[in-house]
Amino acid sequence: MALLSPYSKIPEPNAATILLIENDEKFQSKLADAIVQREKDANVNVRLACRLPLPVEKSETRPRVDLVVFIVNLLCERSFQVVENSLSYLRSDFFLGKVCFMVTGARCGTLAQERLLSVKKLAASHQCPVICAEHQTEDGVNMAASRLLTILKVSAGLSPIATTALYLSTLTRCTVPPELEED
């Protein structure tokens, strides 16, 4: 079983592919639609998966993946477990700016706080950003799509050189209310 690598295929000009991995497909589908609708300048391919590894039989026709987004629903323990298990199927070179974590349900109580802390620790151990998203409103989905598109353009090399790491860090900062933050 081959590990997923970002450099195993040649990139297509003015194109980028994002892989959304989530156990529950409702938010994943909404987010995919919002990403495709928002992007007008580049050809953005959105691929959906419930977990890694991806099927081997379609690997030749699969486009190069420029960004992997692990979506974790903090209200579902299985969601976090799927992410933990899937991480081992990525080659280490993916963690050089081509992976991020997106969490939903961060405002839903003590259990969500504990899981958010676990996701933050997991992301920190892989040097990956964590993005919090509101998955229950259209505005929240659109904001998440916008942030992911910006990150995707940087990771795929489609962003102008003027995009700095500092600017990118403001987009990837977890926007959880201060009362949910833990040091």
N, CA and C atoms as an extended XYZ file, in Angstrom:
549
Properties=species:S:1:pos:R:3:atomname:S:1:resname:S:1:resid:I:1 pbc="F F F"
N         0.845       -1.164        0.000 N   MET     1
C         0.000        0.000        0.000 CA  MET     1
C         0.898        1.237        0.000 C   MET     1
N         0.774        2.072       -1.033 N   ALA     2
C         1.625        3.252       -1.185 CA  ALA     2
C         1.120        4.401       -0.318 C   ALA     2
N         2.076        5.151        0.201 N   LEU     3
C         1.742        6.339        0.962 CA  LEU     3
C         1.454        7.479        0.001 C   LEU     3
N         0.550        8.368        0.386 N   LEU     4
C         0.211        9.520       -0.431 CA  LEU     4
C         1.337       10.532       -0.336 C   LEU     4
N         1.822       11.003       -1.501 N   SER     5
C         2.917       11.970       -1.552 CA  SER     5
C         2.521       13.138       -2.436 C   SER     5
N         2.903       14.362       -2.064 N   PRO     6
C         2.535       15.513       -2.878 CA  PRO     6
C         3.398       15.662       -4.120 C   PRO     6
N         4.519       14.978       -4.191 N   TYR     7
C         5.458       15.208       -5.278 CA  TYR     7
C         5.574       14.037       -6.238 C   TYR     7
N         4.637       13.114       -6.192 N   SER     8
C         4.715       11.945       -7.062 CA  SER     8
C         4.164       12.214       -8.458 C   SER     8
N         3.519       13.362       -8.644 N   LYS     9
C         2.957       13.712       -9.955 CA  LYS     9
C         3.311       15.149      -10.297 C   LYS     9
N         3.346       15.441      -11.580 N   ILE    10
C         3.638       16.792      -12.054 CA  ILE    10
C         2.379       17.642      -11.908 C   ILE    10
N         2.519       18.874      -11.395 N   PRO    11
C         1.329       19.722      -11.240 CA  PRO    11
C         0.809       20.211      -12.595 C   PRO    11
N        -0.487       20.395      -12.673 N   GLU    12
C        -1.096       20.968      -13.867 CA  GLU    12
C        -1.018       22.484      -13.771 C   GLU    12
N        -0.802       23.178      -14.883 N   PRO    13
C        -0.735       24.639      -14.832 CA  PRO    13
C        -2.072       25.247      -14.392 C   PRO    13
N        -2.005       26.229      -13.514 N   ASN    14
C        -3.173       26.972      -13.019 CA  ASN    14
C        -4.261       26.053      -12.459 C   ASN    14
N        -3.842       24.974      -11.818 N   ALA    15
C        -4.792       24.031      -11.218 CA  ALA    15
C        -4.287       23.605       -9.848 C   ALA    15
N        -5.225       23.279       -8.990 N   ALA    16
C        -4.893       22.809       -7.644 CA  ALA    16
C        -5.931       21.789       -7.208 C   ALA    16
N        -5.501       20.836       -6.412 N   THR    17
C        -6.405       19.804       -5.904 CA  THR    17
C        -6.345       19.789       -4.384 C   THR    17
N        -7.530       19.796       -3.788 N   ILE    18
C        -7.665       19.737       -2.340 CA  ILE    18
C        -8.394       18.437       -1.998 C   ILE    18
N        -7.903       17.744       -0.989 N   LEU    19
C        -8.512       16.496       -0.529 CA  LEU    19
C        -9.113       16.750        0.845 C   LEU    19
N       -10.431       16.628        0.943 N   LEU    20
C       -11.141       16.815        2.201 CA  LEU    20
C       -11.429       15.440        2.795 C   LEU    20
N       -10.936       15.210        4.000 N   ILE    21
C       -11.135       13.923        4.654 CA  ILE    21
C       -12.006       14.144        5.877 C   ILE    21
N       -13.180       13.504        5.868 N   GLU    22
C       -14.108       13.625        6.989 CA  GLU    22
C       -14.932       12.362        7.096 C   GLU    22
N       -15.217       11.970        8.313 N   ASN    23
C       -16.022       10.791        8.580 CA  ASN    23
C       -17.489       11.025        8.214 C   ASN    23
N       -17.994       12.247        8.444 N   ASP    24
C       -19.381       12.600        8.148 CA  ASP    24
C       -19.406       13.442        6.878 C   ASP    24
N       -20.154       13.035        5.880 N   GLU    25
C       -20.073       13.655        4.569 CA  GLU    25
C       -20.931       14.907        4.390 C   GLU    25
N       -21.760       15.278        5.349 N   LYS    26
C       -22.648       16.429        5.173 CA  LYS    26
C       -21.868       17.734        5.035 C   LYS    26
N       -21.037       18.048        6.017 N   PHE    27
C       -20.247       19.274        5.962 CA  PHE    27
C       -19.236       19.208        4.832 C   PHE    27
N       -18.652       18.059        4.635 N   GLN    28
C       -17.664       17.861        3.582 CA  GLN    28
C       -18.229       18.245        2.213 C   GLN    28
N       -19.437       17.817        1.911 N   SER    29
C       -20.079       18.135        0.626 CA  SER    29
C       -20.400       19.615        0.503 C   SER    29
N       -20.924       20.216        1.584 N   LYS    30
C       -21.210       21.654        1.571 CA  LYS    30
C       -19.940       22.463        1.342 C   LYS    30
N       -18.893       22.064        2.016 N   LEU    31
C       -17.614       22.764        1.895 CA  LEU    31
C       -17.043       22.614        0.487 C   LEU    31
N       -17.125       21.431       -0.068 N   ALA    32
C       -16.639       21.200       -1.439 CA  ALA    32
C       -17.383       22.083       -2.436 C   ALA    32
N       -18.695       22.149       -2.310 N   ASP    33
C       -19.491       23.006       -3.208 CA  ASP    33
C       -19.102       24.466       -3.060 C   ASP    33
N       -18.909       24.925       -1.828 N   ALA    34
C       -18.545       26.318       -1.585 CA  ALA    34
C       -17.168       26.639       -2.160 C   ALA    34
N       -16.234       25.720       -2.053 N   ILE    35
C       -14.895       25.934       -2.605 CA  ILE    35
C       -14.965       26.088       -4.117 C   ILE    35
N       -15.673       25.201       -4.771 N   VAL    36
C       -15.772       25.243       -6.229 CA  VAL    36
C       -16.487       26.514       -6.690 C   VAL    36
N       -17.544       26.916       -5.997 N   GLN    37
C       -18.294       28.116       -6.374 CA  GLN    37
C       -17.491       29.391       -6.156 C   GLN    37
N       -16.629       29.443       -5.145 N   ARG    38
C       -15.893       30.658       -4.808 CA  ARG    38
C       -14.709       30.899       -5.732 C   ARG    38
N       -14.108       29.855       -6.262 N   GLU    39
C       -12.892       30.026       -7.046 CA  GLU    39
C       -13.203       30.228       -8.523 C   GLU    39
N       -12.734       31.358       -9.057 N   LYS    40
C       -12.979       31.689      -10.465 CA  LYS    40
C       -11.688       31.767      -11.277 C   LYS    40
N       -10.544       31.972      -10.616 N   ASP    41
C        -9.288       32.215      -11.333 CA  ASP    41
C        -8.516       30.952      -11.690 C   ASP    41
N        -8.660       29.913      -10.913 N   ALA    42
C        -7.894       28.680      -11.140 CA  ALA    42
C        -8.853       27.497      -11.222 C   ALA    42
N        -8.346       26.420      -11.771 N   ASN    43
C        -9.106       25.180      -11.844 CA  ASN    43
C        -8.870       24.406      -10.541 C   ASN    43
N        -9.873       24.407       -9.677 N   VAL    44
C        -9.748       23.739       -8.388 CA  VAL    44
C       -10.520       22.434       -8.414 C   VAL    44
N        -9.798       21.364       -8.140 N   ASN    45
C       -10.412       20.043       -8.011 CA  ASN    45
C       -10.587       19.754       -6.531 C   ASN    45
N       -11.770       19.313       -6.152 N   VAL    46
C       -12.027       18.936       -4.769 CA  VAL    46
C       -12.304       17.444       -4.747 C   VAL    46
N       -11.510       16.739       -3.979 N   ARG    47
C       -11.686       15.303       -3.806 CA  ARG    47
C       -12.162       15.044       -2.388 C   ARG    47
N       -13.044       14.080       -2.239 N   LEU    48
C       -13.609       13.745       -0.931 CA  LEU    48
C       -13.226       12.316       -0.555 C   LEU    48
N       -12.923       12.130        0.710 N   ALA    49
C       -12.623       10.794        1.216 CA  ALA    49
C       -13.080       10.716        2.670 C   ALA    49
N       -13.460        9.528        3.077 N   CYS    50
C       -13.844        9.309        4.474 CA  CYS    50
C       -12.624        9.046        5.342 C   CYS    50
N       -11.546        8.541        4.730 N   ARG    51
C       -10.326        8.218        5.463 CA  ARG    51
C        -9.219        7.912        4.455 C   ARG    51
N        -8.024        7.788        4.969 N   LEU    52
C        -6.901        7.310        4.173 CA  LEU    52
C        -6.624        5.881        4.605 C   LEU    52
N        -6.095        5.041        3.758 N   PRO    53
C        -5.535        5.293        2.444 CA  PRO    53
C        -6.603        5.394        1.361 C   PRO    53
N        -6.234        6.065        0.282 N   LEU    54
C        -7.121        6.138       -0.873 CA  LEU    54
C        -7.007        4.833       -1.650 C   LEU    54
N        -8.034        4.466       -2.410 N   PRO    55
C        -7.977        3.212       -3.180 CA  PRO    55
C        -6.797        3.208       -4.163 C   PRO    55
N        -6.071        2.130       -4.217 N   VAL    56
C        -4.899        2.008       -5.072 CA  VAL    56
C        -5.288        1.922       -6.543 C   VAL    56
N        -6.418        1.311       -6.844 N   GLU    57
C        -6.793        1.067       -8.239 CA  GLU    57
C        -7.012        2.334       -9.050 C   GLU    57
N        -7.218        3.469       -8.454 N   LYS    58
C        -7.453        4.705       -9.196 CA  LYS    58
C        -6.275        5.677       -9.097 C   LYS    58
N        -5.144        5.227       -8.599 N   SER    59
C        -4.033        6.143       -8.339 CA  SER    59
C        -3.432        6.755       -9.606 C   SER    59
N        -3.484        6.064      -10.743 N   GLU    60
C        -2.920        6.606      -11.977 CA  GLU    60
C        -3.739        7.784      -12.512 C   GLU    60
N        -5.053        7.759      -12.342 N   THR    61
C        -5.914        8.826      -12.871 CA  THR    61
C        -6.175        9.929      -11.855 C   THR    61
N        -5.761        9.737      -10.636 N   ARG    62
C        -5.974       10.722       -9.575 CA  ARG    62
C        -5.022       11.893       -9.776 C   ARG    62
N        -5.527       13.125       -9.673 N   PRO    63
C        -4.623       14.278       -9.813 CA  PRO    63
C        -3.703       14.406       -8.603 C   PRO    63
N        -2.656       15.177       -8.783 N   ARG    64
C        -1.742       15.471       -7.676 CA  ARG    64
C        -2.519       16.212       -6.596 C   ARG    64
N        -2.335       15.839       -5.363 N   VAL    65
C        -3.022       16.486       -4.238 CA  VAL    65
C        -2.099       17.575       -3.682 C   VAL    65
N        -2.607       18.812       -3.663 N   ASP    66
C        -1.815       19.945       -3.198 CA  ASP    66
C        -2.070       20.278       -1.733 C   ASP    66
N        -3.237       19.913       -1.209 N   LEU    67
C        -3.563       20.193        0.185 CA  LEU    67
C        -4.500       19.112        0.711 C   LEU    67
N        -4.157       18.570        1.871 N   VAL    68
C        -5.016       17.596        2.550 CA  VAL    68
C        -5.611       18.295        3.761 C   VAL    68
N        -6.935       18.248        3.886 N   VAL    69
C        -7.630       18.862        5.009 CA  VAL    69
C        -8.340       17.763        5.788 C   VAL    69
N        -7.914       17.588        7.031 N   PHE    70
C        -8.576       16.638        7.916 CA  PHE    70
C        -9.645       17.401        8.688 C   PHE    70
N       -10.901       17.041        8.473 N   ILE    71
C       -12.020       17.712        9.138 CA  ILE    71
C       -12.414       16.867       10.350 C   ILE    71
N       -12.372       17.512       11.518 N   VAL    72
C       -12.684       16.817       12.762 CA  VAL    72
C       -13.925       17.448       13.377 C   VAL    72
N       -14.971       16.660       13.508 N   ASN    73
C       -16.168       17.102       14.215 CA  ASN    73
C       -15.925       16.809       15.698 C   ASN    73
N       -15.809       17.874       16.481 N   LEU    74
C       -15.477       17.709       17.897 CA  LEU    74
C       -16.575       17.025       18.698 C   LEU    74
N       -17.751       16.889       18.126 N   LEU    75
C       -18.856       16.220       18.813 CA  LEU    75
C       -18.871       14.724       18.555 C   LEU    75
N       -17.926       14.240       17.743 N   CYS    76
C       -17.903       12.831       17.359 CA  CYS    76
C       -16.510       12.242       17.600 C   CYS    76
N       -16.402       11.333       18.539 N   GLU    77
C       -15.116       10.705       18.866 CA  GLU    77
C       -14.545        9.968       17.660 C   GLU    77
N       -15.395        9.331       16.884 N   ARG    78
C       -14.945        8.576       15.703 CA  ARG    78
C       -14.227        9.488       14.703 C   ARG    78
N       -14.663       10.710       14.591 N   SER    79
C       -14.053       11.660       13.670 CA  SER    79
C       -12.571       11.846       13.985 C   SER    79
N       -12.258       12.040       15.249 N   PHE    80
C       -10.867       12.209       15.665 CA  PHE    80
C       -10.064       10.932       15.442 C   PHE    80
N       -10.659        9.791       15.717 N   GLN    81
C        -9.974        8.512       15.526 CA  GLN    81
C        -9.624        8.270       14.059 C   GLN    81
N       -10.535        8.634       13.162 N   VAL    82
C       -10.279        8.479       11.723 CA  VAL    82
C        -9.074        9.314       11.310 C   VAL    82
N        -9.008       10.532       11.822 N   VAL    83
C        -7.875       11.406       11.501 CA  VAL    83
C        -6.574       10.810       12.026 C   VAL    83
N        -6.575       10.387       13.266 N   GLU    84
C        -5.364        9.788       13.846 CA  GLU    84
C        -4.881        8.596       13.022 C   GLU    84
N        -5.808        7.734       12.632 N   ASN    85
C        -5.445        6.546       11.852 CA  ASN    85
C        -4.989        6.909       10.441 C   ASN    85
N        -5.554        7.943        9.854 N   SER    86
C        -5.238        8.329        8.482 CA  SER    86
C        -3.873        8.997        8.344 C   SER    86
N        -3.408        9.641        9.377 N   LEU    87
C        -2.142       10.376        9.300 CA  LEU    87
C        -0.965        9.492        8.897 C   LEU    87
N        -0.991        8.250        9.271 N   SER    88
C         0.129        7.354        8.964 CA  SER    88
C         0.220        7.020        7.473 C   SER    88
N        -0.790        7.376        6.693 N   TYR    89
C        -0.781        7.081        5.268 CA  TYR    89
C        -0.289        8.257        4.430 C   TYR    89
N         0.215        9.290        5.088 N   LEU    90
C         0.814       10.430        4.386 CA  LEU    90
C         2.324       10.354        4.533 C   LEU    90
N         3.023       10.606        3.438 N   ARG    91
C         4.481       10.684        3.532 CA  ARG    91
C         4.859       11.935        4.301 C   ARG    91
N         5.997       11.917        4.907 N   SER    92
C         6.428       13.032        5.755 CA  SER    92
C         6.538       14.346        4.990 C   SER    92
N         6.820       14.305        3.683 N   ASP    93
C         6.942       15.554        2.919 CA  ASP    93
C         5.598       16.269        2.749 C   ASP    93
N         4.499       15.620        3.037 N   PHE    94
C         3.192       16.283        3.011 CA  PHE    94
C         3.068       17.304        4.135 C   PHE    94
N         3.782       17.087        5.222 N   PHE    95
C         3.653       17.963        6.371 CA  PHE    95
C         4.476       19.240        6.234 C   PHE    95
N         4.954       19.501        5.038 N   LEU    96
C         5.670       20.745        4.747 CA  LEU    96
C         4.712       21.720        4.062 C   LEU    96
N         3.645       22.090        4.756 N   GLY    97
C         2.707       23.083        4.240 CA  GLY    97
C         1.583       22.548        3.393 C   GLY    97
N         1.348       21.252        3.400 N   LYS    98
C         0.312       20.677        2.553 CA  LYS    98
C        -0.747       19.916        3.329 C   LYS    98
N        -0.792       20.114        4.649 N   VAL    99
C        -1.797       19.484        5.499 CA  VAL    99
C        -2.302       20.516        6.493 C   VAL    99
N        -3.621       20.514        6.712 N   CYS   100
C        -4.178       21.318        7.801 CA  CYS   100
C        -5.358       20.567        8.411 C   CYS   100
N        -5.700       20.985        9.604 N   PHE   101
C        -6.824       20.406       10.327 CA  PHE   101
C        -7.922       21.455       10.412 C   PHE   101
N        -9.152       21.042       10.196 N   MET   102
C       -10.306       21.923       10.354 CA  MET   102
C       -11.224       21.263       11.372 C   MET   102
N       -11.605       22.033       12.393 N   VAL   103
C       -12.493       21.490       13.415 CA  VAL   103
C       -13.844       22.180       13.354 C   VAL   103
N       -14.881       21.413       13.654 N   THR   104
C       -16.239       21.943       13.753 CA  THR   104
C       -16.795       21.583       15.120 C   THR   104
N       -17.753       22.351       15.581 N   GLY   105
C       -18.394       22.068       16.860 CA  GLY   105
C       -17.595       22.527       18.060 C   GLY   105
N       -16.716       23.524       17.885 N   ALA   106
C       -15.843       23.969       18.974 CA  ALA   106
C       -16.585       24.704       20.079 C   ALA   106
N       -17.805       25.131       19.832 N   ARG   107
C       -18.549       25.903       20.830 CA  ARG   107
C       -19.567       25.056       21.583 C   ARG   107
N       -19.396       23.776       21.572 N   CYS   108
C       -20.442       22.891       22.106 CA  CYS   108
C       -20.036       22.159       23.369 C   CYS   108
N       -19.550       22.864       24.373 N   GLY   109
C       -19.391       22.261       25.690 CA  GLY   109
C       -18.022       21.724       26.029 C   GLY   109
N       -17.953       21.111       27.190 N   THR   110
C       -16.709       20.637       27.777 CA  THR   110
C       -16.068       19.526       26.959 C   THR   110
N       -16.850       18.597       26.458 N   LEU   111
C       -16.301       17.499       25.676 CA  LEU   111
C       -15.612       18.028       24.422 C   LEU   111
N       -16.220       19.021       23.783 N   ALA   112
C       -15.615       19.626       22.597 CA  ALA   112
C       -14.296       20.303       22.947 C   ALA   112
N       -14.222       20.931       24.119 N   GLN   113
C       -12.978       21.579       24.554 CA  GLN   113
C       -11.853       20.559       24.686 C   GLN   113
N       -12.153       19.423       25.279 N   GLU   114
C       -11.145       18.375       25.454 CA  GLU   114
C       -10.664       17.857       24.105 C   GLU   114
N       -11.580       17.639       23.201 N   ARG   115
C       -11.206       17.142       21.870 CA  ARG   115
C       -10.455       18.207       21.080 C   ARG   115
N       -10.854       19.474       21.247 N   LEU   116
C       -10.141       20.558       20.573 CA  LEU   116
C        -8.689       20.590       21.030 C   LEU   116
N        -8.462       20.428       22.300 N   LEU   117
C        -7.100       20.390       22.826 CA  LEU   117
C        -6.332       19.205       22.228 C   LEU   117
N        -6.983       18.071       22.087 N   SER   118
C        -6.342       16.889       21.477 CA  SER   118
C        -5.978       17.153       20.022 C   SER   118
N        -6.868       17.815       19.289 N   VAL   119
C        -6.589       18.140       17.882 CA  VAL   119
C        -5.432       19.128       17.797 C   VAL   119
N        -5.438       20.128       18.674 N   LYS   120
C        -4.348       21.105       18.675 CA  LYS   120
C        -3.005       20.428       18.944 C   LYS   120
N        -2.978       19.495       19.873 N   LYS   121
C        -1.745       18.772       20.179 CA  LYS   121
C        -1.299       17.932       18.987 C   LYS   121
N        -2.253       17.263       18.350 N   LEU   122
C        -1.940       16.448       17.175 CA  LEU   122
C        -1.400       17.328       16.050 C   LEU   122
N        -2.037       18.450       15.811 N   ALA   123
C        -1.590       19.373       14.766 CA  ALA   123
C        -0.216       19.943       15.086 C   ALA   123
N         0.004       20.303       16.334 N   ALA   124
C         1.302       20.849       16.735 CA  ALA   124
C         2.410       19.812       16.559 C   ALA   124
N         2.112       18.559       16.844 N   SER   125
C         3.128       17.512       16.701 CA  SER   125
C         3.511       17.284       15.238 C   SER   125
N         2.636       17.686       14.310 N   HIS   126
C         2.920       17.561       12.878 CA  HIS   126
C         3.209       18.922       12.235 C   HIS   126
N         3.294       19.977       13.055 N   GLN   127
C         3.559       21.335       12.578 CA  GLN   127
C         2.529       21.771       11.522 C   GLN   127
N         1.249       21.513       11.801 N   CYS   128
C         0.158       21.838       10.881 CA  CYS   128
C        -0.791       22.838       11.529 C   CYS   128
N        -1.386       23.700       10.728 N   PRO   129
C        -2.352       24.656       11.275 CA  PRO   129
C        -3.688       24.007       11.605 C   PRO   129
N        -4.425       24.658       12.515 N   VAL   130
C        -5.778       24.251       12.877 CA  VAL   130
C        -6.704       25.413       12.542 C   VAL   130
N        -7.765       25.118       11.816 N   ILE   131
C        -8.768       26.117       11.470 CA  ILE   131
C       -10.077       25.692       12.109 C   ILE   131
N       -10.741       26.621       12.767 N   CYS   132
C       -12.064       26.333       13.315 CA  CYS   132
C       -13.109       26.839       12.343 C   CYS   132
N       -14.149       26.053       12.128 N   ALA   133
C       -15.186       26.415       11.166 CA  ALA   133
C       -16.565       26.250       11.788 C   ALA   133
N       -17.445       27.135       11.403 N   GLU   134
C       -18.856       27.034       11.779 CA  GLU   134
C       -19.531       26.254       10.658 C   GLU   134
N       -19.973       25.065       10.955 N   HIS   135
C       -20.503       24.190        9.908 CA  HIS   135
C       -22.028       24.228        9.790 C   HIS   135
N       -22.694       24.952       10.669 N   GLN   136
C       -24.154       24.937       10.660 CA  GLN   136
C       -24.777       26.112        9.914 C   GLN   136
N       -23.976       27.092        9.492 N   THR   137
C       -24.527       28.232        8.754 CA  THR   137
C       -23.849       28.347        7.401 C   THR   137
N       -24.557       28.929        6.458 N   GLU   138
C       -24.001       29.121        5.124 CA  GLU   138
C       -22.806       30.075        5.161 C   GLU   138
N       -22.911       31.124        5.970 N   ASP   139
C       -21.795       32.063        6.105 CA  ASP   139
C       -20.555       31.371        6.674 C   ASP   139
N       -20.760       30.496        7.645 N   GLY   140
C       -19.643       29.761        8.225 CA  GLY   140
C       -18.961       28.851        7.218 C   GLY   140
N       -19.743       28.179        6.402 N   VAL   141
C       -19.197       27.296        5.369 CA  VAL   141
C       -18.439       28.118        4.336 C   VAL   141
N       -19.001       29.254        3.935 N   ASN   142
C       -18.339       30.112        2.956 CA  ASN   142
C       -17.034       30.686        3.486 C   ASN   142
N       -17.006       31.062        4.753 N   MET   143
C       -15.775       31.572        5.359 CA  MET   143
C       -14.717       30.478        5.398 C   MET   143
N       -15.111       29.273        5.760 N   ALA   144
C       -14.170       28.151        5.776 CA  ALA   144
C       -13.630       27.882        4.373 C   ALA   144
N       -14.492       27.925        3.382 N   ALA   145
C       -14.073       27.708        1.996 CA  ALA   145
C       -13.072       28.776        1.557 C   ALA   145
N       -13.343       30.007        1.916 N   SER   146
C       -12.445       31.104        1.560 CA  SER   146
C       -11.065       30.920        2.179 C   SER   146
N       -11.023       30.553        3.440 N   ARG   147
C        -9.737       30.347        4.111 CA  ARG   147
C        -8.980       29.167        3.495 C   ARG   147
N        -9.700       28.092        3.200 N   LEU   148
C        -9.040       26.935        2.592 CA  LEU   148
C        -8.521       27.246        1.191 C   LEU   148
N        -9.259       28.034        0.431 N   LEU   149
C        -8.791       28.408       -0.907 CA  LEU   149
C        -7.489       29.197       -0.843 C   LEU   149
N        -7.380       30.079        0.109 N   THR   150
C        -6.150       30.847        0.259 CA  THR   150
C        -4.981       29.930        0.592 C   THR   150
N        -5.190       29.019        1.520 N   ILE   151
C        -4.136       28.070        1.888 CA  ILE   151
C        -3.797       27.171        0.708 C   ILE   151
N        -4.820       26.717       -0.021 N   LEU   152
C        -4.612       25.856       -1.183 CA  LEU   152
C        -3.764       26.556       -2.241 C   LEU   152
N        -4.065       27.811       -2.509 N   LYS   153
C        -3.296       28.547       -3.520 CA  LYS   153
C        -1.832       28.672       -3.131 C   LYS   153
N        -1.571       28.887       -1.854 N   VAL   154
C        -0.182       28.969       -1.392 CA  VAL   154
C         0.489       27.607       -1.520 C   VAL   154
N        -0.165       26.550       -1.067 N   SER   155
C         0.451       25.219       -1.097 CA  SER   155
C         0.624       24.686       -2.517 C   SER   155
N        -0.216       25.142       -3.452 N   ALA   156
C        -0.110       24.695       -4.845 CA  ALA   156
C         0.797       25.600       -5.680 C   ALA   156
N         1.284       26.690       -5.074 N   GLY   157
C         2.151       27.606       -5.810 CA  GLY   157
C         1.399       28.548       -6.731 C   GLY   157
N         0.106       28.748       -6.504 N   LEU   158
C        -0.701       29.624       -7.356 CA  LEU   158
C        -0.820       31.042       -6.805 C   LEU   158
N        -0.338       31.257       -5.610 N   SER   159
C        -0.446       32.554       -4.963 CA  SER   159
C         0.753       33.414       -5.342 C   SER   159
N         0.538       34.712       -5.463 N   PRO   160
C         1.679       35.578       -5.761 CA  PRO   160
C         2.711       35.531       -4.639 C   PRO   160
N         3.924       35.849       -4.981 N   ILE   161
C         5.013       35.790       -4.011 CA  ILE   161
C         4.767       36.740       -2.845 C   ILE   161
N         3.933       37.751       -3.037 N   ALA   162
C         3.667       38.719       -1.980 CA  ALA   162
C         2.948       38.106       -0.779 C   ALA   162
N         2.384       36.912       -0.942 N   THR   163
C         1.727       36.259        0.191 CA  THR   163
C         2.805       35.795        1.153 C   THR   163
N         2.784       36.336        2.342 N   THR   164
C         3.829       36.010        3.300 CA  THR   164
C         3.360       34.955        4.281 C   THR   164
N         4.315       34.363        4.951 N   ALA   165
C         3.994       33.369        5.977 CA  ALA   165
C         3.207       34.021        7.105 C   ALA   165
N         3.502       35.291        7.398 N   LEU   166
C         2.775       35.991        8.450 CA  LEU   166
C         1.304       36.138        8.084 C   LEU   166
N         1.022       36.527        6.837 N   TYR   167
C        -0.356       36.649        6.383 CA  TYR   167
C        -1.050       35.288        6.432 C   TYR   167
N        -0.348       34.264        5.972 N   LEU   168
C        -0.927       32.924        5.982 CA  LEU   168
C        -1.211       32.469        7.411 C   LEU   168
N        -0.348       32.839        8.353 N   SER   169
C        -0.571       32.427        9.737 CA  SER   169
C        -1.837       33.057       10.315 C   SER   169
N        -2.214       34.242        9.858 N   THR   170
C        -3.455       34.852       10.338 CA  THR   170
C        -4.670       34.101        9.814 C   THR   170
N        -4.545       33.477        8.660 N   LEU   171
C        -5.655       32.711        8.096 CA  LEU   171
C        -5.804       31.352        8.754 C   LEU   171
N        -4.720       30.836        9.290 N   THR   172
C        -4.755       29.495        9.843 CA  THR   172
C        -4.866       29.483       11.356 C   THR   172
N        -4.921       30.637       11.961 N   ARG   173
C        -5.062       30.710       13.413 CA  ARG   173
C        -6.444       30.195       13.811 C   ARG   173
N        -6.497       29.425       14.847 N   CYS   174
C        -7.765       28.891       15.334 CA  CYS   174
C        -8.573       30.021       15.963 C   CYS   174
N        -9.778       30.238       15.486 N   THR   175
C       -10.597       31.356       15.944 CA  THR   175
C       -11.656       30.887       16.928 C   THR   175
N       -11.206       30.285       17.987 N   VAL   176
C       -12.102       29.812       19.039 CA  VAL   176
C       -12.259       30.925       20.068 C   VAL   176
N       -13.436       31.115       20.615 N   PRO   177
C       -13.615       32.139       21.642 CA  PRO   177
C       -12.629       31.933       22.793 C   PRO   177
N       -12.152       33.041       23.403 N   PRO   178
C       -11.145       32.938       24.467 CA  PRO   178
C       -11.529       32.019       25.617 C   PRO   178
N       -12.803       31.912       25.920 N   GLU   179
C       -13.206       31.054       27.035 CA  GLU   179
C       -12.997       29.567       26.742 C   GLU   179
N       -12.812       29.215       25.475 N   LEU   180
C       -12.546       27.812       25.128 CA  LEU   180
C       -11.065       27.521       24.970 C   LEU   180
N       -10.242       28.559       24.879 N   GLU   181
C        -8.801       28.383       24.697 CA  GLU   181
C        -8.183       27.839       25.975 C   GLU   181
N        -7.220       26.923       25.778 N   GLU   182
C        -6.429       26.407       26.892 CA  GLU   182
C        -4.981       26.517       26.515 C   GLU   182
N        -4.150       26.815       27.478 N   ASP   183
C        -2.698       26.922       27.202 CA  ASP   183
C        -2.048       25.573       27.199 C   ASP   183
